[in-house]
Amino acid sequence: MIRLFRESGAVPALMLTLLALALWSPCFINPPDLSQPYNSDTMPLWGYVIRVFSGSPLLAVTFSFVLMLVVAIVMVRFNTAIFFIPRRTILPSLMYVLLFSVFPGDMILNPALPAALLIVSGLWRMISSYRKNGMVFNFFDAAILISSAGLFYPGSVWFIILVFIGALILRSPDVRELTVALAGALLPWIIMYALWYVTGGFVSDLTEIIRHNLFDQMPAIYWSRTLILLIIVTGLNFLPALFSLMGEMSTYKIRSRKTYELFFWMMVVCAAAWAFVPSVSVELGAIAAIPVAFIIANYMALARKVAIIETLLWLMVIMLIVSRVWPY
C-alpha cells in the first residue's frame, strides 16, 4: 500500500477515493440524526452551515466527505508547491483521511473541518514568503485565513499565534509586517461584529456566544477499548516518523526544515489547546491531523525498508475497521 500511494496519478487517487468511501460508508448508508447535537450557541458563521444541512442528513454527510477530500487535495498541492517532502506523492492525503476517521462521531459537520482548510491554506501562504525581499503581505493573508477559521470553529483562534511564530521562523520581520499581520487577524472579527450589529443583533449577545464557545466545558467522550487500541496503533505509526524527522532535519533544505519547524509548533498549539482549553475536544483532530499526516507521509515516502512500516499501517487500517464494527 505504501508503494502504491508513494506515487501520484489516477490510480492512487482512485484507490484513495475508494478507501475514503469505504470508511464513510456507514455514514452514507445510515446518516446520523442532526437535529439534537447542535444549538443556537454555535459560532454565527457555522450556525448558517448547520441550518442549511440540519434537515438533510445525507446532504450533510456528502458535504463533510467532499470537504475532507478538499483538505486532503490541498495538502498534496501544498507539498507539490513547496516540496518539503521531496517526492510527488498522495501519501499526505492517505494519512489525513485515515487520521480524520479515527473519531467517527466527529466526521459529520465538524466545524474544525472548514477551519482545517483555512489553516492549511494559511500555512501554505506563510511558507511561500520564504526568501522574498522587502515587505510582503503573505502574513496578512495568512492571518485573515487562520483568523477566519475561528468563525467556524472557535478553537482555531489559538492558531493565530502560528502567524507570528511563522514570521519569526521564515523571515526577519519588521514592525510593519507584524502590525499588518495583527490587523489581518482582527479584520474577520471586526467584520463579524459589524454585520451582527447592522443586522439588529446585540453586541453583548455575540460576545457571550463567543465566550461560551471558547471557554465552556465540552461533554466528555467515550473512550472505548477499541478506540484506545486504535490511538495506540496510530501512535506507533507517528512516533518513529517523528523521531526519524528530528534526527534527519539537519540534512534537509532550509525551507523544508523551517516548514517542519512550523508543523512542530502547530502540534504544540494543538496539544496545549487540548490540555488547557475546556471547550476543545476530539473535533480538534481535523486540524491536528494536518502536521501529523505530513510527518508520517514524509517518513513513508523516504523509507527504503517498508516492511515494518507497511505492517503498522495495515494494523491501523484494521483497527479503524474494528473500531467501527465493535465500538466498545
Summary of the structure (lengths in Angstrom):
residues: 328
radius of gyration: 19.9
end to end distance: 28.4
largest distance: 62.9
contacts: 1059
relative contact order: 0.14
helix: 75%
strand: 0%
